[in-house]
Amino acid sequence: MSQTAAAPQAASPPPTPAAALAPAPAPAPSYVDTPALLNRWQLIGMSVAIVFGILSALVQFSSWNADGRAADDTDQLVRIQNIQSSLFRADALATNAFLVGGLENTEQRGEYNREIKSVLSNIAAAANAQPADSHVLADLNKLVDDYTTSIAQARAINRQGFPVGAAYQTLASNKLRTEGVPMLTALVKANTDRADSAMGGQHPFWLLFIGIAALVGLFWLNRELGRAFRRRINKGLAFAAIVVLVVTLVSVAGAWIRASANDSLRSGKFHDAVASATARTAANDAKANESLRLIKRGSGAQNEADWGKDAALVEKNAPSRYLSDWHVYTAQHAQIVKLDDGNNWDGAVALATKVDKNDAFAKFDAHLAAEVDQARTSAIDDLESGRWLAVTLSALTLLLGVAAAIGVARGIGERRREFS
């Protein structure tokens, strides 16, 4: 008998654990410490406002200080150029008086003494005004003492009719140029650079950048508050933003106006003062070279070449309204050269030393001296006139920065009261 095998039964699956059948627990809700968050936002907002006020005020105070330094540096530059002009004026008078021989013209000698006195007093004033120049000015003061001593010796010898006096006169004038000119040139350049740099001390773009950065910070903070409290605009932050915007626009406009005014000053009155002083120095150097040519009696070719260089500087830098007197003098110089080249040395000397109350060269020199003084005064007044605005805006900016910070605190305080 056959026996049918029973079919194997499939194994039953293992029972599902009860835990697997239960739904996954919901994540625990994240806890936000709103008071702490509000405190942090308040600290950020107030810091933005305070830092804005401090930085903007410092930039504006720096601009106020820069204009003050520019005025002082301009004054020092003109003072140095007056030293240079007066020194060469004195040399022009001394060399011209030497040609006369014997007793000099008392008015001419008196003017020489006044110019030397002006040089020495300006050297002392310049050393006190700018300590950075004091070392070079001390050397220049010694050079002037040596020069006046040599001129006095040349004058005494010349009065006795000894030819060696010409050597003393020539050596003194040459030393003035070889040693004094490099010192004065360095001083003029240093003070020109200082004045020019100080005039560029206005920073409207820095003020604009600080203002934009503060507005961005306040905008971000307002957005975060809006997300948390479903309010689009926070009144306190809006007030702070308006304060920052107005202060930024006013301070940038003020700095821009001052920067433009200083740029105009560079090419205007400041340039006029420097150019007129340069022309006056060159004119008196030319006059001295004219006399030195005659003192050397036929050996003054180099002095004539130097006269030509000086004349070119005068034509380039002197105000055109004064050049008519200069041209009268240059015509006279051409006549002196013609007489000297024609072996009429006495006639050349007589023309070169002619004393005339309407002397064209003396009028030209006086006009330039007055022009330098007027341009200097105008330039300094312009630089000083706008300083009150910068320092006033600097103080107001600091106060308004504090007001903006208080606005931030009040605005976030309102949200804190809503939460509580």
GULUM-257853 format. One record per residue: x, y, z of N, C-alpha, C, CB in turn; residue in one letter. Coordinates in steps of 0.02 Angstrom, whole numbers, plus 50000, padded with zeros to 5 digits. Glycine has a CB too. Example, Ala and Ser with C-alpha at 12.3 -4.5 7.8 and 13.67 -1.06 7.14 Angstrom:
<nodes>
506604971650390506154977550390506604983550390505654977650452A506424988850354506844994750357506455000250394507044997050286S
</nodes>
This chain:
<nodes>
500454994250000500005000050000500465006050000499495000150063M500285010149955500715016249952500445021549999500755019049880S500905025150024500725030550072500915037250042501075029550141Q500405041550036500525048250006500855052750057499865051449980T501425056050035501785060550082501395066950091502505062150057A501375069050152501015075450167501425081350141500895076250244A501065086350111501405092450084501665096650142500915096750041A502265098950134502555103050190502195109750195503325104250179P502075111950255501735118450267502255124150272501305118250332Q502055130050243502515135850246502585138250318502275141650201A503185140150334503315142550403502965149150413504075143250416A502635149950469502275156250484502775161750502501755155250543S502635168150479503105173550494503125174950569502925179950457P503695177550591503755178950663503285184650681504485180750682P503035184550740502575189850761502905196850760502315188350832P502535201950737502795208850734502785211850803502375213250685T503335214550823503345217650891502845223350894504055220150909P502565224050951502065229350961502365236350951501755228851030A503005236750969503325243450963503385245550891504025243350995A503465240250846503535241950775502885244350746503795236050736A502325242050775501675244150749501465251050772501155239150769L501795253750825501605260350852501875265850807501865261250925A501525271450799501775277050757502395280150789501225282450748P502855282950743503475286150767503305292350808503945288050707A503635293150864503475299050906503655305550870503855298650974P503255310650879503395317350849504005320350881502775322050857A504425323950839505025327150869504835332250921505465330450814P505245332550972505095337251026505155344450999505585336251086A504685348651015504715355550989505335359251016504065359451010P505675363050967506285366850988506075372751030506695369150925S506435374051080506275379451126506675385651106506415377451200Y506355391251096506685397651079506645402151140506355401051016V507235404251162507255408851219507165415951192507945408151259D506545417851183506395424351151506685430251190505635425251145T506625430551255506925436251291507685436851278506805435651366P508025431151278508745431451265508885433651194509065424551278A508465431251146508555433151077508435440651068508075429151031L507925443351101507795450451097508365454551126507135452151133L508635452051182509205455451211509805455651163509415452151277N509905449951128510465449551081510355454351022510555442351056R509745454450997509585458950941509645466350962508865457650914W509425467651024509495474551048510225476651052509155475351116Q510645472151077511355473551082511655474851012511725467851116L511455470650964511715471550896511495478250867511475465750850I510845479650873510575485850844510875492050875509825486050852G510925492050941511215497850975511955498650957511135497351050M512305493050950513015493250931513105496150862513335486250934S512665494150816512695496850747512615504450749512145493750703V512115506850787511995514150789512565517850822511345515550827A512825515150878513365518550914514005518550873513485515150982I514165512850843514775512450802514725517050742514905505150779V514125517350712514025522150656514165529250679513305521550630F513885531250736513985537950761514715539450775513575539150823G515055534750807515765535850825516195536350763516015530150871I516135531550717516555531450657516435537550613516445525050617L515795539250602515645545050561515895551450593514885545450549S515815551950659516065557950694516825558450689515845557750768A517165552750695517895552750690518135554850621518175545850707L517795552450569517975554450501517885561950491517565550550449V517335564550516517205571750509517685575850552516475573350529Q517855573350610518355576850651519035576750617518405573650722F519195571150585519815570750547519835575850491519915563650519S519265576950458519225581950405519325588950433518545581550370S519025590350492519125596750525519865597850540518715597150590W520195592650566520895593150583521325593950521521125586950623N521135590550466521525590850404521515597950375521245585950352A520945601250377520915608150352521335612850394520185610650349D521355611550459521785615550503522515614650486521655613850576G522715608250475523405606950456523565609950388523545599350455R523085609650342523195612550276523325620050281522605611150230A522935623450324523035630650334523725632050363522485633550380A523925628150413524585629150444525145627650394524655624650506D525065622250355525585620450307525625625450250525445613450278D525055628250230525065633550179525425639650205524345635350158T525275641450268525615647150298526365645950302525325648450369D526565639950321527275638350325527605638450256527375631450357Q527255635850206527535635850138527665642950114527065632250090L527175647350123527265654350101527815657650142526605658250108V527865655850207528395658750249529085656650222528315656350322R529155650350203529795647950175529945651450109529775640250164I529425652250068529535655550004529695663050014528925654749959Q529425666050066529605672950081530335673450103529145675750136N530565668450140531275668250158531695668050095531425662050203I531505663650050531865662949987531865669449947531565657249945Q531275672449940531215678649901531605684349933530475680549894S531545684949999531885690450034532645689550031531655690750107S532865683350035533585682050032533875683949964533725674750047L533525682249911533775684049844533665691449830533425679849791F533155694449861533075701649854533665705249887532405703949886R533855702749947534425705649981535065704949939534525702350050A535145699149908535745698149867535735702649805535795690849845D535135703649776535085708149719535265715249739534375707949690A535055717449798535225724149822535965724749838534805725849884L536245719449869536955719749888537405719849826537135713749932A537255715649777537675715449717537605721949677537495709449674T536995724649675536895730849637537255736649672536145732349631N537225736749739537555742049776538315741549769537365741849850A538575735449763539295734449756539555737849693539455726949755F539145737849640539365740849577539485748249583538855739549522L539135751449629539195758749637539895760549663538665761449683V540135756749712540775758249742540705764249789541305759749689G541175764649837541155770249884540535769849928541165776849847G540235775449942539645775749985539035773349947539535782850012L538645769049977538055766249944537455770949953537895759249972E536955769749912536325773249920536005771049986535845771749860N535845775950028535595774350095534925770750094535525780750136T534485772550047533845769050042533945761750022533385772549991E534415760749975534545753949953534845749750009535015753949892Q535295752750046535595749150102535075747650156536185753250132R534635752450168534105751350217533635745650197533705757750227G533485745350132533055739850108533405733150116532865741050035E534065733050102534455726850112534405724550185535205727850092Y534495729150231534465727350302533765724850321534645733350345N533245727850294532565725650308532435718650282532045730550278R532705717150222532605710450194532965705150235532855710250121E533585706750257533955701950299533595700950366534675704350311I533345706350394532965705750457532345701450448532775712650484K532005702350390531415698350375531605690950368531075700950311S532175689550336532395682650327532505679350395533045682450286V532875682750439533035679850505532425678950548533545684250541L531965683750547531355683150588530905677550561530965689750590S530865676850495530455671550466530765664650478530375672750391N531425664250479531745657850495531565655650566532525658350488I531595660450613531405658850683530675656750687531545664850729A530235660450653529515658850655529375652150622529105664350619A529715650650567529615644250533529845638450575529985644250465A530405639250610530655633850653530165632350710531345635650682A529845637550737529355636550790528705633550763529205643150825N528525635450702527885633050674527915625850652527695637450615A528485623550628528545616750601529195613550625528505616750524Q529165609650680529775606650706530145602150656529605602550767P529775599350608530105595050558530595598950515529575591650514A530505605550510530955609650469531525612750508530555615150435D531515611950574531975615750617532705614350603531825614350689S532875608050588533585606250577533855609750515533655598550569H533475609550460533695612850398533705620350408533235610950339V533225623050444533195630250456533785632650499532535632150490L534005628450545534595630250584535215630950540534725625050640A535285626250493535845626650445535785632850401535885620350401D535165634350381535045640150339535205646550377534325640250313L535035646750441535165652650482535925653950486534875651750553N536315648550493537045649250495537305651750428537385642550513K537025649150373537225651350307537085658850297536875647250253L536515661150320536355668250314536835672450354535625669650337V537015670150414537515673850455538175674350417537615670450523D538395668750388539025668750350538975673450290539205661650326D538395673350257538295677550198538335684950217537615676050166Y537975686950269537985694050288538685696250310537475695350344T539055691750341539745693350361540185694650300540045687750404T540115690250250540505690950188540315697250150540415684850143S539665698750149539435704850115539705711050150538655704950112I539725710950216539995716650253540735717550238539885715750329A541095711950233541815712450216541905715150145542145705550223Q541505712550099541555714950029541385722350025541075710949983A540895724450062540695731450062541255735950089540055732450104R541565733750145542105737750175542705738150128542315734650242A542895732650097543465732550051543315736649989543635725350031I542695736049964542505739749903542515747249915541805737549880N542335749249976542325756349993543035759249989542025757450063R543525754950003544225757249999544515756649929544645753250048Q544115753849883544335753549813544785747749796544675759749796G544805742549839545235736649825544845731649783545485733349891F545155729049729544805724349684544605717749718545235722849625P544955715949772544815709549804544105709249833545325708249860V543805715249841543125715349866542645711649820542885722449874G542785711549755542355707949708542365700549721542585709349636A542935697949743542975690749758542545689049818543705688749772A542555693249870542125692049929541385692149909542275697249983Y541215697149868540515697849847540295691749805540415704249806Q540715689649759540535684049715540495677549754541055683349659T540985676449799540975670249838540355669949883541615669849881L540165675549912539575675649956538945673949916539495682449990A538875677049856538285675749815538285668549789538265680549755S538865665949770538895659049746538725654049801539595657549717N538975655349861538835650749917538095650749933539245652749979K537795656649927537075657149939536685652649892536835664449931L536915652149831536565648049781536735640649787536735650549711R537375639049796537575632049798537345628449861538325631449791T537325632049917537125628949980536425630850002537625630850035E536235637049991535585639250014535005636849972535565646650017G535105636849906534555634749861534335627549874534775635549788V534795622649881534565615749896534165615349961535165611049900P534375619050012533995619050076533295621750065534365623150130M533245627450032532605630650022532155626549976532695637649994L532455623549925532065619349880531765613349917532505616849822T532165610249961531915604550000531355606750047532495601350040A531435612550078530925615050124530275616650087531175621250161L530335619750028529745621449988529375615049968529935625449926V529755610049945529445603749923529095600249982529975599049892K529435599850039529145596450097528495599750119529645596350155A528485606350121527875609750144527335609850091528045616850164N527535609850027527025609249974526685602449978527355610149904T527085597149989526795590349995526345589850056527355585150000D526555592950112526135592650172525475596250161526505595850232R525505602150132524895606050120524435602350072525065613050094A524715599650019524315596149968523995589949998524755594249908D524365586250039524095580250071523535582050120524655576450108S523635587350159523125589450207522485591750173523395594950252A522555594950115521955597150078521545591250052522165601650020M521865585450047521495579450026521215575550084521945574949986G521135578850142520905575350202520155574650209521155578950261G519775576250157519055575250158518895568250132518675580850116Q518445564650165518315557650147517565556250139518605552950199H517245558950087516525557750078516365550450065516255561950021P516805546850031516655539750016516685535450079517145537149963F517135537050125517145533350188516495534550227517755535450230W516265540650228515635542150263515055538450230515505549750263L515055538150164514525534550128514545527150144514585535650053L515145524250146515215517150161514975515550231515945514950152F515165519650280514955518550350514195518950355515285523750397I513885523850322513165524550324512805518650293512945530850289G513045516350235512735510650201512795504350244513045509350132I513385503350274513485497450317512995497550376514215497150343A512885503450406512415503950462511705502550439512465510850495A511515505150382510835503950356510715496550340510715508250293L511225493250313511165486150299511055482350364511795483450262V511435484050417511365480750482510665481750511511875483250530G510415487850506509735489150533509195485750492509605496750535L509295485350426508815481850383508775474450401509005482750309F509365471450410509375464350429509025463150495510105461750434W509145467550543508835466750609508085467650605509135471750658L507845472350565507125473250556506805467150524506985479550514N507155464150477506895458150444506835452350494507335456050386R507335451450536507315446050585506745447050635507985445550623E506655453250656506095454750702505425453550668506135462050727L505385455350604504765454250567504585446950562504815457250498G505085442850550504945435650546504715432850613505575431850523R505005435250666504845432450732504175434950758505385434150781A503975441050742503385444050773502845445950722503585450150812F502955444150660502465445450607502295452950602501815441450621R502815456950608502745464150598503245466250543502885468050665R503005469950495503445471550438503965476850457503025474050380R503745481850494504205487350511504185488650586504015493850472I504785489150614504845490950684504955498450688505425486950719N504525501850725504555509250726505235511750752503995512050770K505495508650804506135510850832506705510050782506295507050894G506705504350747507225503250696507135507850637507215495950672L506505509350619506375514050565506645520950583505615514450550A506525523050645506785529550668507545529650664506555531050740F507865524250687508605523850686508855524050614508855517450720A508515520550568508725520550498508655527450467508305515450459A508125531050484508035537850457508595542450482507345540650477I508755541750546509295545850575509945544350539509375544450650V510105537950529510725536050495510735538650424510805528350496V510165538050389510135540350320510245547850314509455538350289L509895551650356509945558950353510655561250371509435562350401V510935558350424511615560250444512115558550390511805556650510V512025552850359512485550750305512445555550246512325543650282T511835557150225511755561650167512055568550181511015562350149L511925571250241512175577950258512935577850264511865580450324V513215572850298513935572650308514305571450243514125567250359S514025567050200514345565850135514325572150092513985559950099V513755575550093513705581750053514195586950078512985584450057A514245587650145514715592550173515435590850156514635592850248G515625584450162516305582450146516455583350072516435575150166A515955581850030516035582649957516145589949939515425579749920W515755594349970515825601549956516515603949977515275605549993I516745601850037517405603950060517955601150016517505601850133R517875594949994518385591949950518425595749884518225584549937A517835597549856517825601449794518135608349804517115602049768S517985611449862518265618049876519025617749883517955620949941A519265612349914519995611649921520325610349854520155605949970N519985606649810520255605549743520305612149705519825600549704D519785616249712519795622849680520345627249710519115626249687S520445626549775520965630449809521655628649783520925629449885L521765622149773522415619949747522585623349681522425612349737R522095623649637522205626549571522075634049569521775623149519S521855636849625521685643949628522165647849671520985644849652G521925649749731522305654349773522955651249799521885656449832K522935644749815523555641349837524075641449781523415634049859F523855639849721524305640049663524565647049651523945637449601H524125652149658524335659049646524875661249696523725663749652D524785659249759525285661049810525965657949794525045658949880A525955651449777526575647949762526905650749699526455640449754V526495651849647526765654149583527055661249590526225654049529A526705665649625526945672549633527595672749673526415676849666S527635668549725528255668249764528825665549722528155663849827A528685660549681529195657849636529435663149587528925651749597T528975666949560529155672249512529565677649546528515675349481A529385679449608529765684649643530475682449658529405686549709R530545676149679531215673549692531635673549628531185666449720T531345671149573531705670849510531885677949485531285667249456A531435682649493531565689549470532165692549507530945693949479A532175691649574532735694449612533385690749600532575694349687N533345684249587533945680549567534205683149501533795672949563D533745684649455533945687449390534295694149399533335688149343A534015698449442534315705049454535015704249484533865709149501K535085699549530535755698349560536235695749507535695693349618A536015691249464536455688649411536655694049362536105682949373N536215698849351536385704549309536975708349338535775709149300E536945709749404537485713349437538125709149440537285715449507S538055702549453538645698249457539005697949389538445691149480L538625698049336538925698149269539385704249261538375698249214R539135709949286539525716049280540115716149328539085722149291L540005713349388540555712949437541135708849410540305709949503I540985703649372541515699149345541865702049284541205692449328K541615707549257541945711149202542165706549145542555714849229R541675704249108541815700249049541845692749061542455702349020G541795690649125541815683449140541145680949167542365681949191S540615684549150539965682849178539485679349131539635688849203G539765675249084539335671749036538845667149072539755667748987A539075663749124538635659249161538085663049197539045655049212Q538245668949222537735672949255537205675149206538055679149288N537405676649144536915678549093536465672549075537275681249031E536765666649072536365660549059535875659349116536825654449050A536105660449178535655659649235535105664949234536045660149302D535275671049211534765676249205534205673949157535085682949179W534405670749102533905668349054533445663149084534245665548993G533715658649126533305653549159532815656849208533745648349196K533065661749244532635665249292532075668949256533045670149334D532255672149200531745675949162531195671349137532075679549103A531385665349116530875660549093530405658649149531215654349063A530675657749210530255656049268529775661749285530705654549329L530025667849279529585673649292529015673849242529995680249289V529165672949179528645673149127528125667649138528965672349057E528355662049164527905656349174527455657149235528305649949181K527715660249288527365660249352527055666949373527825658149405N527305672449348527055678949370526355680249342527535684549349A525905683449381525255685349354525335689849293524825688949408P524945688649242525025692149179524925699749186524545689449127S524525701849235524385708949243524985712849267523805709949291R525495709349292526095712749316526685712149267526295710049383Y526595708549214527165707249169527385713449129526985701749121L526955718449124527165724449087527765727749120526575729549083S527765728049187528355730849223528965726449213528205731549299D528855719949213529415715249202529705716249132529185707949212W529285717349084529525718149015529915724749007528935718048967H529715729849045530105736049045530805734549072529765741549087V530835730649125531495728849153531905724549105531405725049220Y531595719649073531975715349027532245719348968531525709549002T531875724448946532125728748893532735732648917531575733648869A532705734748980533285738249010533875733549015533105741149079Q533745727249035534285722349040534615721148972534015715649069H534205720848921534485719948853534945725748835533915719348801A534755731748857535175737648844535835737048883534805744148864Q535805734548945536405733648986536875728648953536225731249058I536595723048929536995717948896537325720848833536555711848878V536955724848797537215727848735537805732448751536665731748698K537735736548803538275741048822538885737248846538035745848877L538765731948887539325728048913539695724448857539085723048965D539305721348812539615717948755539975722748708539085713948717D539755729048709540075734148667540645737648701539565739248645G540905734548755541485737248792541325743948826542075738048746N540705745248838540515751248876540285749048945539945755348839N540755746548984540585743849051540325749249096541205740549082W540625755149095540395760649138539665762549122540855766749129D539495762649058538815764249039538325758849062538765765148964G538535752549057538115747049080538005747449155538435740249062A538535749049193538465749549266538025755449284539165750349299V538105760949249537695766849263536955765449253537915772749219A536795761649201536095759849188535835754849238536015757149117L536265750049257536055744849304535945747549374536575739349306A536315752849392536275755449461535865761949465536975756749488T535535763649411535145769749411534575769349462534865771149340K534545774249506534015774349557533445778749533534295777049625V532855775649529532265779249503531665777249545532155777649427D531295782149569530695780549609530185776549569530385787049635K530185777349503529715773549461530055767549428529425778249407N530575765049462530945759349435530465753449423531515757249483D530475750849361530005745549342530125739149382530055744049267A530765737549394530905731349431530655731949503531665729949431F530775737649535530535738549604529775738049607530785745249632A529425740949559528695740449558528465733249548528415744949502K528805729649504528635722649491528725718549555529065719749434F529285719549590529415715849651528895717449705530115717549678D528705723849711528205725749761527525722749745528145733449764A527345722649681526705719549661526695712149678526585720549585H527245708649665527265701549679527235700149754527905698449649L527585704249794527575703349866526855704149893528045708449900A526505709249868525815710349889525365704649865525545716949862A525485702049805525085696449778525175690149820525285695049706E525785688749840525915682849881525545683449947526675682049894V525585689249979525265690150043524505689650038525455696950073D524225692549986523495692349976523255685149962523285697049919Q523615681649917523415674749900523485670249961523845672049842A524005671150000524105667150061523525668250110524775668950095R523355674550122522805676150168522145673250145522745683750176T522005673750080521375671150053521355663550059521295673249979S521915660250043521935652950047521825650450118522605650350020A522155653650165522075651550235521375652950260522595655150280I521095658750242520405660350262519905655150234520205667350238D520015653050172519575648050142519615641450179519745647050068D520215639450197520305633150233520005633450303521045631350237L520065639150335519805639850403519045640750404520135645750438E518775643650351518065645450352517605639450356517895649350290S517785633850326517335628050326517435623350384517425624350263G517915624850428518075620150482517505619650533518715622150517R517165625250546516635625150596516095620150578516335632050605W515955619550512515435614850490515625607650505515305615650414L516255605950492516475599050504516455597250577517185598150477A516695601750620516695600050692515985600050720517135605050731V515545604350694514845604350717514495597950696514465610450688T514595595950634514285589750610514575583650647514395588850535L515215584050665515515578550702515175577550770516265579750712S515055583050807514725582650872513995580350864514755589450907A513645583150813512955581150802512895573850783512635585550749L513365571550742513345564550721513405559850780513905563050670T513845561550826513925557350886513285557350927514515559950929L512985563050936512365563450974511795559750939512165570750986L511755560450873511215557150837511325549550834511165559950766L511955547450836512085540250841511815537450906512835538950837G511885541250961511595539151025510835539151021511835543851082V510545544250987509815544550979509565538550939509605551050945A509945536550888509745530650848509765524450891510195529850787A510275523850934510335518050978509745517751026510995518251017A509535523551052508955523751096508325521651058508865530851127I508275523850995507715521750954507685514150945507745525050886G508265511150934508295503850928508055500550993509015501450911V508295503051050508105500151114507345500751126508485503651171A507055506451109506335507351119505945502751072506145514751108R506175502151010505825497850962505825490550983506125498450894G506395488151006506415481151029506065480351096507145478651034I506075485651136505705485451200504965484551188505835491851241G504715487451134504005486551117503855479251103503815490851057E504295475851066504195468751052504255464551116504705466350999R504685466751161504775463051224504125463451265505365465951265R503805469251264503175469951301502625465751268502955477351303R502625465251203502125460951169502215453651189502195461751092E502845451551194502975444551211502765443051282503725443051202F502905447851326502745446551397501995447151410503145451451442S
</nodes>
